[in-house]
Amino acid sequence: MATCHSKSQRIYDFYEIREEITRVLQNRHTYEQDNRLNGTPKYFEENFDPQ
């Protein structure tokens, strides 16, 4: 069994995953910023029932 290869592959996969998570978090941050500016009144109109 090629443990050396699988270990380096695992490290490579880890960095790939970490980059993906970083990218997603950055995108989510800007997405939440946009939502806070644009989506909040719409959200309250749709989900807030004063009765």
Secondary structure, DSSP 8 states (H G I E B T S, - for coil): --HHHHHHHHHHHHHHHHHHHHHHHHHHHHHHHHIIIIIHHHHHHHH----
